[in-house]
Amino acid sequence: MSGDVPCSVLVVAKAPVPGFAKTRLAATLGDAAAADLAAAALLDTLDAVAACSGSGRVVAMTGDLDRASRSAEIRARLADFTVVEQRGDAFGDRLAFAHADAAAATGLPVLQIGMDTPQVTAALLDECATTLLASDAVLGMASDGGWWVLGVHDPVAAEALRDVPMSRADTGALTLAALTATGLDVGIVATLTDLDTIDDLDEVRRECTSGTRFSRLAMAGGA
């Protein structure tokens, strides 16, 4: 990672433990297959972050990595990241705390993503970071109505997430409204497909770079 962009990329992640990871996907594929796809998605995401130009990289993690699919590989990859434990109960609270913790750890503006978009690339993250540095905030919508990336200069701005209902078809619109209501100029970046259910699988695979863990696993029928 060249580290020449003054921005920290934050990945909010959940240990891909069978039975706890991607439960909606597991309803179709089974617990083990869904967790393996989640692990592949997380690892591909971490690779993209490691290759982008941001000068900080943080993972806010929850769950038991010892029980996770591809546990050893994930632990080895996390050695290149600052890892913090997620705090809070509601998802919006955990996101707000993660922004605060990443900002405290790096002293930089924070660009936050999850582990549901393994198609993300270093180039796209660089584009998001550049947009953030030219705006007060940045937001990338997900095709299901949510969002996949959110960046702010000051973690106080992420406090708005505490009051936004998550995992709804209007979460993205409500998040944008919450940010703009505080007077922020929000730059909008590319829309991506989140991996949530079996209906998302082929679209996410098509958006992935060939040869990534996720694309190989999905193509091979491991899903």
Backbone as CSV, one residue per row, in Angstrom:
resi,resn,N_x,N_y,N_z,CA_x,CA_y,CA_z,C_x,C_y,C_z
1,MET,0.846,-1.181,0.000,0.000,0.000,0.000,0.881,1.229,0.000
2,SER,0.622,2.139,-0.945,1.528,3.264,-1.101,1.399,4.268,0.029
3,GLY,0.203,4.402,0.610,0.033,5.230,1.789,0.174,6.711,1.547
4,ASP,-0.114,7.190,0.327,0.089,8.603,0.047,-1.196,9.421,0.112
5,VAL,-2.300,8.808,0.474,-3.566,9.532,0.617,-3.902,9.608,2.103
6,PRO,-4.060,10.818,2.655,-4.295,10.956,4.096,-5.719,10.567,4.493
7,CYS,-5.949,9.276,4.501,-7.270,8.723,4.788,-7.076,7.330,5.360
8,SER,-7.904,6.968,6.326,-7.864,5.630,6.893,-9.060,4.833,6.398
9,VAL,-8.804,3.645,5.871,-9.888,2.774,5.417,-10.236,1.819,6.554
10,LEU,-11.500,1.835,6.936,-12.017,1.042,8.047,-12.928,-0.043,7.507
11,VAL,-12.652,-1.294,7.880,-13.510,-2.421,7.526,-14.251,-2.867,8.779
12,VAL,-15.572,-2.808,8.749,-16.394,-3.302,9.853,-16.767,-4.741,9.520
13,ALA,-16.284,-5.688,10.333,-16.352,-7.096,9.956,-16.865,-7.971,11.090
14,LYS,-17.441,-9.092,10.680,-17.927,-10.100,11.606,-17.216,-11.407,11.303
15,ALA,-16.696,-12.068,12.309,-16.013,-13.345,12.087,-16.955,-14.316,11.364
16,PRO,-16.512,-14.912,10.268,-17.385,-15.795,9.479,-17.535,-17.181,10.113
17,VAL,-18.287,-17.228,11.195,-18.510,-18.471,11.932,-19.742,-19.177,11.367
18,PRO,-19.627,-20.443,10.979,-20.800,-21.165,10.471,-21.954,-21.121,11.467
19,GLY,-23.125,-20.804,10.948,-24.298,-20.677,11.793,-24.559,-19.264,12.254
20,PHE,-23.551,-18.375,12.127,-23.693,-16.986,12.546,-23.414,-16.009,11.413
21,ALA,-22.738,-16.467,10.364,-22.380,-15.603,9.243,-23.340,-15.820,8.081
22,LYS,-23.775,-14.738,7.478,-24.611,-14.785,6.277,-25.775,-15.759,6.453
23,THR,-26.582,-15.517,7.467,-27.654,-16.466,7.796,-28.723,-16.537,6.709
24,ARG,-28.978,-15.418,6.023,-29.959,-15.467,4.940,-29.436,-16.283,3.763
25,LEU,-28.152,-16.175,3.499,-27.536,-17.001,2.461,-27.479,-18.456,2.897
26,ALA,-27.219,-18.672,4.183,-27.127,-20.032,4.714,-28.452,-20.775,4.631
27,ALA,-29.551,-20.039,4.636,-30.858,-20.687,4.526,-30.985,-21.471,3.226
28,THR,-30.234,-21.054,2.212,-30.241,-21.744,0.922,-29.049,-22.670,0.756
29,LEU,-27.857,-22.202,1.175,-26.621,-22.923,0.876,-26.126,-23.811,2.009
30,GLY,-26.602,-23.570,3.221,-26.070,-24.259,4.388,-25.068,-23.387,5.116
31,ASP,-24.887,-23.679,6.402,-24.047,-22.840,7.259,-22.590,-22.807,6.814
32,ALA,-22.019,-23.967,6.491,-20.590,-24.028,6.167,-20.284,-23.284,4.871
33,ALA,-21.091,-23.489,3.836,-20.850,-22.836,2.551,-21.010,-21.327,2.667
34,ALA,-22.030,-20.884,3.400,-22.240,-19.450,3.563,-21.082,-18.812,4.321
35,ALA,-20.590,-19.476,5.356,-19.469,-18.940,6.123,-18.194,-18.899,5.282
36,ASP,-17.991,-19.892,4.429,-16.806,-19.899,3.581,-16.855,-18.757,2.568
37,LEU,-18.044,-18.495,2.025,-18.182,-17.349,1.129,-17.930,-16.042,1.875
38,ALA,-18.427,-15.945,3.097,-18.194,-14.745,3.893,-16.707,-14.559,4.173
39,ALA,-16.014,-15.656,4.457,-14.573,-15.579,4.707,-13.825,-15.128,3.457
40,ALA,-14.205,-15.683,2.314,-13.574,-15.286,1.055,-13.830,-13.809,0.772
41,ALA,-15.055,-13.352,1.036,-15.390,-11.954,0.816,-14.564,-11.043,1.728
42,LEU,-14.413,-11.438,2.987,-13.620,-10.636,3.916,-12.165,-10.564,3.475
43,LEU,-11.596,-11.686,3.104,-10.190,-11.708,2.705,-9.953,-10.889,1.438
44,ASP,-10.855,-10.992,0.459,-10.712,-10.182,-0.755,-10.822,-8.697,-0.429
45,THR,-11.726,-8.354,0.486,-11.883,-6.967,0.900,-10.612,-6.450,1.567
46,LEU,-10.038,-7.256,2.459,-8.802,-6.849,3.127,-7.665,-6.686,2.132
47,ASP,-7.607,-7.544,1.121,-6.580,-7.393,0.083,-6.723,-6.058,-0.641
48,ALA,-7.964,-5.693,-0.971,-8.189,-4.425,-1.673,-7.770,-3.243,-0.816
49,VAL,-8.106,-3.296,0.475,-7.721,-2.211,1.382,-6.200,-2.130,1.489
50,ALA,-5.545,-3.278,1.609,-4.088,-3.286,1.737,-3.401,-2.728,0.498
51,ALA,-4.061,-2.846,-0.659,-3.453,-2.389,-1.910,-3.810,-0.954,-2.271
52,CYS,-4.739,-0.346,-1.557,-5.156,1.007,-1.920,-4.163,2.031,-1.363
53,SER,-4.416,3.297,-1.651,-3.445,4.351,-1.331,-3.695,5.040,0.000
54,GLY,-4.691,4.591,0.752,-4.933,5.181,2.057,-3.766,4.949,2.994
55,SER,-3.505,5.906,3.870,-2.335,5.792,4.744,-2.651,5.123,6.078
56,GLY,-3.888,4.693,6.274,-4.244,3.937,7.467,-5.204,2.810,7.099
57,ARG,-5.176,1.730,7.864,-6.107,0.620,7.627,-6.471,-0.006,8.967
58,VAL,-7.769,-0.065,9.202,-8.302,-0.498,10.487,-9.420,-1.496,10.238
59,VAL,-9.499,-2.516,11.091,-10.625,-3.453,11.070,-11.301,-3.408,12.432
60,ALA,-12.603,-3.153,12.432,-13.413,-3.264,13.645,-14.098,-4.622,13.587
61,MET,-13.690,-5.518,14.461,-14.088,-6.929,14.379,-15.001,-7.323,15.524
62,THR,-15.942,-8.210,15.216,-16.741,-8.849,16.242,-16.842,-10.335,15.922
63,GLY,-17.080,-11.153,16.960,-17.219,-12.587,16.753,-15.964,-13.357,17.102
64,ASP,-16.094,-14.679,17.114,-15.034,-15.582,17.550,-14.235,-16.090,16.353
65,LEU,-13.079,-15.467,16.111,-12.257,-15.865,14.966,-11.758,-17.303,15.072
66,ASP,-11.617,-17.819,16.286,-11.144,-19.192,16.445,-12.102,-20.203,15.819
67,ARG,-13.379,-19.854,15.728,-14.397,-20.747,15.183,-14.750,-20.416,13.738
68,ALA,-14.077,-19.439,13.176,-14.442,-18.927,11.858,-13.891,-19.789,10.727
69,SER,-14.576,-19.765,9.612,-14.048,-20.345,8.384,-12.774,-19.597,7.991
70,ARG,-11.751,-20.330,7.529,-10.468,-19.752,7.101,-9.824,-18.908,8.200
71,SER,-9.970,-19.359,9.427,-9.512,-18.595,10.580,-8.032,-18.230,10.487
72,ALA,-7.185,-19.197,10.177,-5.751,-18.936,10.150,-5.388,-17.919,9.083
73,GLU,-6.018,-18.027,7.924,-5.729,-17.091,6.830,-6.179,-15.680,7.204
74,ILE,-7.334,-15.574,7.837,-7.828,-14.258,8.248,-6.899,-13.644,9.294
75,ARG,-6.491,-14.444,10.287,-5.585,-13.913,11.314,-4.274,-13.430,10.692
76,ALA,-3.752,-14.171,9.750,-2.506,-13.764,9.110,-2.684,-12.448,8.351
77,ARG,-3.824,-12.280,7.680,-4.068,-11.050,6.921,-4.262,-9.865,7.843
78,LEU,-4.887,-10.103,8.998,-5.145,-9.012,9.938,-3.863,-8.479,10.577
79,ALA,-2.775,-9.210,10.443,-1.510,-8.726,11.001,-1.080,-7.405,10.367
80,ASP,-1.598,-7.104,9.174,-1.250,-5.868,8.481,-2.205,-4.720,8.804
81,PHE,-3.129,-4.948,9.738,-4.151,-3.959,10.063,-4.126,-3.636,11.555
82,THR,-4.591,-2.438,11.896,-4.936,-2.138,13.283,-6.313,-2.735,13.531
83,VAL,-6.438,-3.602,14.526,-7.704,-4.287,14.801,-8.273,-3.777,16.116
84,VAL,-9.535,-3.359,16.070,-10.233,-2.923,17.273,-11.495,-3.762,17.425
85,GLU,-11.935,-3.929,18.654,-13.179,-4.654,18.909,-14.366,-3.721,18.685
86,GLN,-15.407,-4.260,18.073,-16.626,-3.474,17.930,-17.248,-3.215,19.301
87,ARG,-17.850,-2.037,19.440,-18.526,-1.668,20.681,-19.969,-1.303,20.369
88,GLY,-20.843,-1.496,21.347,-22.230,-1.104,21.180,-23.125,-2.278,20.848
89,ASP,-24.420,-2.053,20.928,-25.407,-3.103,20.684,-26.052,-2.947,19.308
90,ALA,-26.811,-1.896,19.089,-27.434,-1.671,17.789,-26.358,-1.432,16.737
91,PHE,-26.636,-1.834,15.493,-25.644,-1.741,14.435,-25.213,-0.292,14.197
92,GLY,-26.157,0.646,14.235,-25.800,2.046,14.056,-24.839,2.530,15.122
93,ASP,-25.026,2.059,16.356,-24.103,2.412,17.435,-22.717,1.845,17.170
94,ARG,-22.677,0.596,16.715,-21.371,-0.023,16.450,-20.629,0.684,15.327
95,LEU,-21.362,1.141,14.320,-20.720,1.890,13.241,-20.159,3.209,13.753
96,ALA,-20.946,3.914,14.558,-20.478,5.200,15.089,-19.248,5.013,15.970
97,PHE,-19.274,3.999,16.821,-18.113,3.728,17.665,-16.897,3.331,16.821
98,ALA,-17.112,2.554,15.769,-15.997,2.121,14.926,-15.334,3.315,14.248
99,HIS,-16.138,4.265,13.791,-15.566,5.481,13.207,-14.724,6.226,14.239
100,ALA,-15.253,6.342,15.454,-14.515,7.040,16.506,-13.208,6.326,16.835
101,ASP,-13.256,5.009,16.905,-12.057,4.246,17.253,-11.013,4.307,16.142
102,ALA,-11.466,4.252,14.888,-10.523,4.326,13.763,-9.876,5.705,13.695
103,ALA,-10.668,6.737,13.923,-10.118,8.096,13.911,-9.118,8.287,15.046
104,ALA,-9.439,7.733,16.214,-8.524,7.847,17.352,-7.224,7.100,17.098
105,ALA,-7.322,5.957,16.413,-6.132,5.136,16.165,-5.214,5.735,15.115
106,THR,-5.784,6.467,14.153,-4.981,6.931,13.023,-4.876,8.440,12.899
107,GLY,-5.822,9.177,13.495,-5.822,10.627,13.362,-6.155,11.110,11.966
108,LEU,-6.870,10.290,11.197,-7.161,10.591,9.795,-8.661,10.557,9.522
109,PRO,-9.114,11.191,8.418,-10.479,10.962,7.959,-10.700,9.469,7.744
110,VAL,-11.930,9.003,7.952,-12.215,7.571,7.910,-13.167,7.246,6.766
111,LEU,-12.763,6.288,5.945,-13.585,5.738,4.868,-13.962,4.323,5.278
112,GLN,-15.246,4.096,5.568,-15.689,2.819,6.142,-16.453,1.967,5.138
113,ILE,-16.080,0.690,5.089,-16.792,-0.286,4.277,-17.081,-1.509,5.152
114,GLY,-17.858,-2.438,4.602,-18.114,-3.693,5.284,-17.414,-4.835,4.569
115,MET,-17.930,-6.042,4.750,-17.328,-7.220,4.122,-18.307,-7.889,3.163
116,ASP,-19.347,-7.142,2.740,-20.374,-7.686,1.854,-20.147,-7.338,0.398
117,THR,-19.046,-6.638,0.102,-18.769,-6.235,-1.283,-17.366,-6.687,-1.683
118,PRO,-17.168,-7.997,-1.894,-15.838,-8.484,-2.262,-15.379,-7.997,-3.630
119,GLN,-16.287,-7.385,-4.390,-15.915,-6.841,-5.696,-15.179,-5.515,-5.598
120,VAL,-15.086,-4.945,-4.395,-14.389,-3.673,-4.242,-12.921,-3.836,-4.619
121,THR,-12.368,-2.811,-5.255,-10.975,-2.833,-5.688,-10.206,-1.693,-5.039
122,ALA,-8.884,-1.809,-5.089,-8.050,-0.727,-4.566,-8.316,0.566,-5.322
123,ALA,-8.512,0.465,-6.637,-8.761,1.660,-7.447,-10.066,2.338,-7.041
124,LEU,-11.098,1.544,-6.770,-12.371,2.128,-6.350,-12.242,2.773,-4.973
125,LEU,-11.508,2.146,-4.065,-11.285,2.749,-2.757,-10.511,4.059,-2.883
126,ASP,-9.542,4.093,-3.782,-8.806,5.341,-4.014,-9.736,6.431,-4.532
127,GLU,-10.651,6.050,-5.418,-11.625,7.019,-5.938,-12.511,7.545,-4.804
128,CYS,-12.938,6.646,-3.935,-13.770,7.061,-2.794,-13.002,7.992,-1.868
129,ALA,-11.743,7.673,-1.605,-10.920,8.510,-0.730,-10.704,9.890,-1.331
130,THR,-10.459,9.936,-2.636,-10.273,11.221,-3.311,-11.537,12.067,-3.225
131,THR,-12.698,11.419,-3.401,-13.976,12.119,-3.282,-14.176,12.644,-1.868
132,LEU,-13.818,11.818,-0.870,-13.951,12.250,0.521,-13.101,13.483,0.807
133,LEU,-11.873,13.476,0.313,-10.975,14.593,0.606,-11.416,15.882,-0.071
134,ALA,-12.291,15.759,-1.091,-12.807,16.937,-1.778,-14.194,17.338,-1.273
135,SER,-14.731,16.589,-0.319,-16.076,16.828,0.193,-16.056,16.740,1.713
136,ASP,-17.219,16.987,2.321,-17.335,16.801,3.766,-17.512,15.333,4.125
137,ALA,-18.142,14.585,3.205,-18.436,13.172,3.437,-18.586,12.490,2.092
138,VAL,-18.572,11.172,2.109,-18.777,10.401,0.881,-19.692,9.237,1.206
139,LEU,-20.548,8.858,0.233,-21.491,7.765,0.424,-21.643,7.006,-0.879
140,GLY,-21.586,5.677,-0.781,-21.821,4.826,-1.945,-23.001,3.927,-1.666
141,MET,-24.021,4.015,-2.486,-25.248,3.258,-2.268,-25.079,1.794,-2.684
142,ALA,-25.868,0.942,-2.055,-25.978,-0.462,-2.462,-27.265,-0.624,-3.265
143,SER,-27.282,-1.593,-4.146,-28.411,-1.754,-5.058,-29.691,-2.163,-4.342
144,ASP,-29.575,-2.664,-3.095,-30.774,-3.058,-2.349,-31.365,-1.904,-1.535
145,GLY,-30.810,-0.705,-1.697,-31.311,0.458,-0.972,-30.486,0.844,0.235
146,GLY,-29.514,0.030,0.573,-28.607,0.360,1.667,-27.414,1.153,1.162
147,TRP,-26.294,1.050,1.866,-25.064,1.669,1.397,-23.885,0.750,1.716
148,TRP,-22.812,0.881,0.938,-21.656,0.002,1.123,-20.411,0.757,1.590
149,VAL,-20.362,2.058,1.403,-19.206,2.841,1.841,-19.695,4.176,2.375
150,LEU,-19.073,4.616,3.468,-19.379,5.915,4.054,-18.093,6.482,4.623
151,GLY,-17.798,7.704,4.250,-16.590,8.343,4.745,-16.877,9.707,5.321
152,VAL,-16.199,10.062,6.396,-16.334,11.380,7.026,-14.963,11.852,7.509
153,HIS,-14.807,13.145,7.620,-13.562,13.711,8.130,-13.500,13.671,9.653
154,ASP,-14.655,13.848,10.276,-14.743,13.933,11.728,-15.701,12.847,12.209
155,PRO,-15.276,12.001,13.160,-16.167,10.930,13.612,-17.464,11.439,14.244
156,VAL,-17.495,12.706,14.622,-18.743,13.265,15.152,-19.851,13.166,14.096
157,ALA,-19.478,13.288,12.826,-20.471,13.198,11.755,-21.103,11.814,11.701
158,ALA,-20.338,10.778,12.062,-20.863,9.412,12.041,-21.860,9.152,13.156
159,GLU,-21.962,10.063,14.126,-22.959,9.915,15.180,-24.376,9.889,14.609
160,ALA,-24.561,10.471,13.423,-25.874,10.477,12.782,-26.355,9.063,12.476
161,LEU,-25.433,8.116,12.371,-25.799,6.742,12.051,-26.584,6.067,13.176
162,ARG,-26.436,6.566,14.387,-27.128,5.944,15.520,-28.645,5.990,15.359
163,ASP,-29.138,6.982,14.637,-30.583,7.163,14.509,-31.131,6.676,13.167
164,VAL,-30.279,6.062,12.349,-30.722,5.584,11.041,-31.102,4.105,11.135
165,PRO,-32.325,3.729,10.753,-32.701,2.304,10.737,-31.848,1.562,9.703
166,MET,-31.237,0.454,10.109,-30.351,-0.296,9.226,-31.076,-1.485,8.591
167,SER,-30.494,-1.982,7.506,-30.988,-3.183,6.804,-32.411,-3.002,6.294
168,ARG,-32.678,-1.807,5.764,-33.968,-1.536,5.151,-33.767,-1.021,3.739
169,ALA,-34.827,-1.055,2.953,-34.737,-0.605,1.568,-34.499,0.896,1.452
170,ASP,-34.724,1.630,2.537,-34.500,3.075,2.507,-33.334,3.518,3.384
171,THR,-32.510,2.561,3.827,-31.384,2.919,4.702,-30.429,3.888,4.017
172,GLY,-30.135,3.671,2.758,-29.227,4.563,2.051,-29.766,5.973,1.966
173,ALA,-31.036,6.096,1.598,-31.651,7.415,1.488,-31.713,8.109,2.847
174,LEU,-32.035,7.349,3.889,-32.108,7.929,5.228,-30.727,8.340,5.731
175,THR,-29.707,7.571,5.381,-28.343,7.932,5.765,-27.905,9.215,5.083
176,LEU,-28.183,9.325,3.792,-27.849,10.548,3.061,-28.578,11.739,3.670
177,ALA,-29.849,11.552,3.991,-30.622,12.647,4.595,-30.058,13.040,5.957
178,ALA,-29.646,12.042,6.742,-29.101,12.330,8.068,-27.793,13.112,7.970
179,LEU,-26.971,12.769,6.999,-25.701,13.475,6.823,-25.919,14.900,6.320
180,THR,-26.763,15.051,5.326,-26.983,16.379,4.761,-27.720,17.284,5.749
181,ALA,-28.521,16.693,6.639,-29.241,17.489,7.637,-28.297,18.188,8.605
182,THR,-27.093,17.657,8.741,-26.098,18.294,9.606,-25.268,19.332,8.854
183,GLY,-25.619,19.557,7.584,-24.927,20.571,6.798,-23.758,20.062,5.993
184,LEU,-23.586,18.742,5.927,-22.449,18.185,5.200,-22.703,18.140,3.698
185,ASP,-21.654,18.417,2.936,-21.666,18.221,1.488,-21.220,16.779,1.238
186,VAL,-22.115,15.942,0.706,-21.857,14.510,0.571,-21.579,14.159,-0.884
187,GLY,-20.385,13.662,-1.154,-20.055,13.171,-2.482,-20.575,11.755,-2.672
188,ILE,-21.192,11.484,-3.803,-21.773,10.172,-4.084,-20.859,9.408,-5.032
189,VAL,-20.580,8.158,-4.689,-19.719,7.312,-5.523,-20.522,6.117,-6.036
190,ALA,-19.832,5.170,-6.659,-20.473,4.074,-7.384,-21.404,3.239,-6.508
191,THR,-22.462,2.744,-7.118,-23.376,1.809,-6.472,-22.867,0.385,-6.687
192,LEU,-22.857,-0.419,-5.624,-22.452,-1.821,-5.706,-23.564,-2.717,-5.171
193,THR,-23.452,-4.002,-5.474,-24.395,-5.004,-4.968,-23.831,-5.636,-3.711
194,ASP,-24.591,-5.582,-2.622,-24.221,-6.277,-1.389,-24.534,-7.762,-1.515
195,LEU,-23.732,-8.589,-0.875,-24.012,-10.014,-0.789,-24.819,-10.282,0.472
196,ASP,-26.106,-10.541,0.296,-26.973,-10.839,1.431,-27.706,-12.171,1.263
197,THR,-28.237,-12.410,0.065,-29.037,-13.605,-0.186,-28.548,-14.318,-1.435
198,ILE,-29.112,-15.464,-1.704,-28.730,-16.246,-2.883,-28.986,-15.466,-4.165
199,ASP,-29.967,-14.561,-4.155,-30.276,-13.777,-5.350,-29.171,-12.798,-5.703
200,ASP,-28.312,-12.468,-4.738,-27.218,-11.519,-4.971,-25.955,-12.194,-5.484
201,LEU,-25.883,-13.499,-5.354,-24.609,-14.200,-5.535,-24.021,-14.032,-6.927
202,ASP,-24.804,-14.278,-7.964,-24.272,-14.200,-9.317,-23.860,-12.779,-9.681
203,GLU,-24.658,-11.781,-9.257,-24.334,-10.395,-9.584,-23.030,-9.974,-8.913
204,VAL,-22.859,-10.325,-7.655,-21.616,-9.981,-6.964,-20.435,-10.683,-7.623
205,ARG,-20.603,-11.949,-7.978,-19.517,-12.679,-8.650,-19.140,-11.998,-9.956
206,ARG,-20.132,-11.563,-10.732,-19.845,-10.906,-12.007,-19.107,-9.589,-11.811
207,GLU,-19.370,-8.916,-10.698,-18.705,-7.637,-10.430,-17.286,-7.815,-9.903
208,CYS,-16.953,-9.033,-9.467,-15.630,-9.292,-8.892,-14.560,-9.390,-9.971
209,THR,-13.348,-9.050,-9.600,-12.195,-9.300,-10.451,-11.969,-10.806,-10.537
210,SER,-11.705,-11.301,-11.728,-11.485,-12.739,-11.882,-10.252,-13.157,-11.099
211,GLY,-10.312,-14.330,-10.515,-9.181,-14.853,-9.767,-9.214,-14.548,-8.295
212,THR,-10.172,-13.728,-7.836,-10.286,-13.487,-6.404,-10.846,-14.732,-5.721
213,ARG,-10.659,-14.810,-4.419,-11.151,-15.967,-3.675,-12.657,-16.140,-3.857
214,PHE,-13.382,-15.027,-3.757,-14.824,-15.106,-3.837,-15.276,-15.582,-5.208
215,SER,-14.697,-15.014,-6.260,-15.122,-15.398,-7.598,-14.790,-16.854,-7.895
216,ARG,-13.634,-17.305,-7.429,-13.273,-18.728,-7.647,-14.235,-19.643,-6.904
217,LEU,-14.543,-19.313,-5.673,-15.420,-20.155,-4.862,-16.821,-20.190,-5.454
218,ALA,-17.340,-19.024,-5.824,-18.691,-18.973,-6.395,-18.747,-19.690,-7.730
219,MET,-17.703,-19.503,-8.563,-17.678,-20.142,-9.871,-17.568,-21.661,-9.756
220,ALA,-16.842,-22.120,-8.740,-16.619,-23.550,-8.579,-17.804,-24.272,-7.960
221,GLY,-18.815,-23.480,-7.582,-19.970,-24.113,-6.956,-19.792,-24.355,-5.487
222,GLY,-18.733,-23.738,-4.892,-18.546,-23.864,-3.455,-19.657,-23.198,-2.695
223,ALA,-20.386,-22.324,-3.415,-21.550,-21.704,-2.811,-22.787,-22.538,-3.050
